[in-house]
Amino acid sequence: MSQTLVQRFYEVAKQAAEKTALRVEYDGRYHPLPWWFVKSKAKHFGIGLLEAGAAPGDYFYIFPSAHPAAIYAELGALTMGLQSLPLPADLPEADFARLAAQFPPSFIFLGERDPAFLQNCLPKLDRLKRAVSVAEPTSEALPLQSFRKIVNSGIRHEASHYSTYRSLREGSNETQILSPIRIDFQGRLEENPLRFGDVNEAAANLSRAAAGIKIRRLFSDVDFSRSAYRIACLYWPIILGVESALAQREGSLSTQLRLVKPEVACLSERREQELETLLPVTPPPGFWNGLRHRWDKRRFRLHSGGRLHALLYSGNLEEKFREKLAFLDIRSLSLPSPPPQ
């Protein structure tokens, strides 16, 4: 049986401890985070969840955040056998309440969501043990705790929970449910469980599609609540053991690509349009056009960091866009939509 995402993460973190796992942008720079650091945060957050009363099978809701704590939190929750539910930032309160009634959350990572929305839902969240925020909470009216305090709790109580942590980490298997739902490219929620084996299969398909490309770094600015994007931009780099560079939504795409120098990029629709403005017009055959071809390729390489070999997209890429990418020897790899239930 092949390794699950969780098992692969800890193996890579051990083998490539000092190498960069994530590059996160803030203050106009991409800051490298090594594998040992990501592992430590995920491990201690997971142990902190055990100390807070988490049990395998509990539901862990995740709202998006540009802060890497969202990634540490999910990996820590999955390590402890919890099922993650990545949700869109703009999920209406009524839809959240219906989802919470069917999959009662034990923990909620609030991300960029205002915790005030929980006030109306709190009477129905009878299994909620903790809502987690990146910043220190300013109100005591909610069972709200900062990410930092849960990690510190995990550090303090590591000895008492270590055997449970090891057995859960090593005992995960491909049939285990990673998430009870999937969200398609349009943001529609499907009650179709995503299992660890599904992630392995999707990652293997991506690797076959990208055959021949030496991937060291993958750049993305997409909405991670969408299941296919999450698999491609967060889980697949873990399985490959390569860097994942997570972009902010502001700033020039060309500037960010030059800073990151990725081999593969997965861009939001807005960013795809920005990339298209950097692509040259495909010239007809001819000697002078051949010279122009070489110049256009060189110019684009300067604007894209010099290493871009493939673009991952959701299936809506226009034919003329694909032709321009092919003209520049950049492969366009379509991400499959999550299969229906």
N, C-alpha and C positions, 0 to 999 in steps of 0.2 A: 504494500500500500504506500502510495506517495505521501509526502509530508503535507500537512495542512498549512494554511497561511500563518497561523500562530507558531507552529513548530519551525517553519522556515525562517520566520522573523528572528527567533532567538538563536537559531544556528548561524545566520548571517551576522547577527550582532556579535556573536562570539568570534567568528572567523575574521571579520573585517572591522574590529572594534574601533580603530582609529580613523577609518575611512569615512567619508561624508555620506550620510543617509538622506538628509533633507537640506535643501537650501531655501531659506525663508527670507522674503524681502521686507525690510522696514528701514526707515531713514534713508531711502534711496540706495541701499546696498543689499546684496544677497549674502546672508550670514550662514556659514556651514555648520550643521549640527551632526556630530559623529554618531555612528551606530551605537556605541556604548552609552551615550547620553540619552538617546531615544529609548533604548532598552531600559535604562534605569528609571526614567520617568514613567514608562508604561508599567513596568514591574511594580513600582511602589504605589502607583495609583491603583492598580489592581488589588494589591494587598490592602490598601486603604479602603477599598470597596468591601473586601471581606470583613474588615474590622467594623465597617458600618452596617453589616448584616446582609451583604449580597450572597446569593446562592445561585448555582448553575441553573440556567433556564430563565432567570429574571430578565426583564426587558430594560434596555438602556437606550434612551432617546438621545439623539445628537442633533442639535441645530448647528448650522455652519458657522465657522469662525476662521478669520485669517490667522489666528494664533495657532501655533503648532500644538498647543495643549489639547485641541480637539482630536488630533491624531494620537497623541499619547493616551488620551482617555479611552478612545475606542479600542486600541490595541490592548490596554490594560483590562478593559471589560471583557473582550473576547478571550483573553488569557484565562480569565476566571469562569469561562463557560456561559457568560451572559449573551443574550441575543441583542444585536445593535439595530436600531431603527434610525438611519440618517434621514432627516426631514428638511424640506425647504424652509428657508428663513421666513418666507411670507405665508406659511401655512395658516389658514384662517382658524380662529379659536374654535369654531363649531366643528371643523374637521378634526382638529386636535382632540377635542372632547370625545368625538365618536371613535377615533383611533385608540384613545386611552381607555375607553370602555371595553374594547375588544382585546387590546394588548396592554393590560395595566402596567404602567412603568414603575420600576423600583428606583430608578435613577434617571435624571434628566441633565444632560450637559446643555446649558442655555446658549452657549456661543454668543452671537450678537443679538439674540432675542431679549427683549426687555422682560425681566422677571415678573413685572406687574401683571402680565397676562395670566399667570398662574393663580392669581387671587380668585378669579371667577371659577376656575376649574378645580381648585384645591379640595372642596368637599367631596368631589368624585374620585380624587386620586388617593384612595385609601391604602394603597400599597407603596406609596412614595416614601422612600427613606431619605433621599437627598436630592436637591437640585444643586447643580454644580455651576459656578461661575468662574471666569478667568480672573476677574477683579475681586477684591475683598467685598463681601456683601455689606450694604448700608442699612438693611432692614432686618429686624428680628421676627417679622411677622410670617416669614416663610421658612421652611426647613432648608435654608440655603447655606452652602458652605463653599469656600473658595477651593479651586484646584490645588493651590499650594498647601492648604491645610490637610487635604486628603492624602496628598503625596507624603507630607511630613508624618501623618498618622501611619502610613504604610512603612515608612522607615523605622519608626519607633516600635512597631509591632511585627516586624519582619520575622523575627525568630519564632513567634508563636504560630504564624500562618505559613511558614516556609514549606512544610511538607504538603499542605493543601495546594499551595501555589505550584509546586513541582508536579504533583499528580494531575492536576487539572491541565497544566500546560502540555504535559507529555501524553495525556490521555485523549486529546481531541482527535477526531477522525473525520473522514471525508463525508460521511452521512450526517454529521452534526449540522444543525441549522445555525447559520451565521446571522441571518435576519429573516423575520417572518414575512417581510414585504419586499417588493421591488418598486422602483419609481422609474418610469420611462422618460424619454427625452423631452416629452411635452409636460412633464410634471405630474402625470397621472399615476396614482397609487394602485398597485396590484397586489392582492393577497396571494402571492406566489413565493413560497419560501426560497431563499437563497442559501444553498449549502456550501460547505467548504469545498466539496468536490466540484460544484459548479464554477467556483473561482479558479480552481486548478485547470479545469477544461477551457475556460475562457482565456486564461493566461497562456495556455499551450497554443491555442489558436492564434493569439496575438503574436507569439514567438515565431510560429510558422509563417505568418504573413510578413513578418519583419526579417525573415531569414536573410543572412548576408550582411545585415547592418550591425556594426559593433556599437551597441548602446552603452553609453556611460552615464548619460544624464537625460531625463525626460522633463520637459517644461510643460506646465499646464496652468490655465486660469479659468477652468470650467467649474460648473456647479457640481460639487461632489455629492449632493443629495441624489443625483441621477445615478442609477445603479451601474450602467455600463461605463460612465465616466469614472466612477469610484474604483471599479475593478481595474480599468486601464491605467489610471494616473496615480493610484495609491497602493492597491494590492499587487499589481503586476510588477512595479519596481522593487517591492519587497521580495517577491519570488525570484526575480532576476538578480537581486543583490546590487542594484544600481541606484544612483541618486535620483530623487524626485524634487524638482524645483517648483515651488508653489508661488505663483505670482499674485501680487495685488492687482486690483482692477484698474488702478490709475497708472498714468505714465505711458510713454511711447513704447509700442511693441518692439520696434527696432532696437531701442535702447536696452530693453530687457533681454532680448535675444542675444545681443552683443555681450551683455554681462554674464549670461548663463552659459552660452555656447552649447545648446542641446543638440543631440542627434535626432531626437524625436520630439514633436510638439503636439499638444492637444489643445485646441483653441476654442473659445466661445464664438458664437456667430458674429459678434461685434469685432472680435479680434481677427476672425477669418477675413472680414471685409477690409480691415486695416492691412493684413498681410497681402491681400490682392493688389493694393495700391503700390506695393513694392515689387510686384511681379512685372517683368517686361512683356511687351507685345511679341508674340511668336512670329519671327520673320519668315518669308518664303525662302526656298533654296537659292543659293548663289554665293559667289566668293565673298563679296563685301558683307553680305548678310551673315556668312560664317564668322567673319571677324567680329561683327556686331554681336553674334550669339555668344562668343567667348567673352566679350566685354560685359554683356548683360549678366552672364553667369558670375563673373568676377564681382560685379557691382552688387548683385544680390547676396553673394556670400559675405561681403563686407557688412551688409545690413542685417544679416541673419545669424551672425556669430561664426560663420565659416564651417559649421559641422552639421547643419540640418540636412537629414537624409529622408525623413518621412514625416507625414502629417496624419494624425489620427482625427477622424471626423465622424459625425453622427449619421451620415448617409444622405445629407441634403446638399452636398457640394456640387456646384454647377459644373457641367462638362467643360466649359471653357477654362474654369479654374483648374480642373484636373489636367487639362492639356498644357497649361502654363507650368504647372508643377513638373509634369513629365519632361517638358522642354528643359527644365533646370535639373533633371535627374533626381527629382524628389518624389518618392512614392507616396501615394495617397491611400491610406488604409482605413477602410470603413469599419466602424464599430457596430456590431449587431445589436439590435434592440433586444431587451430581455424577452425571452419566449413567453407566450401566453400560458396561463394556468391550464 
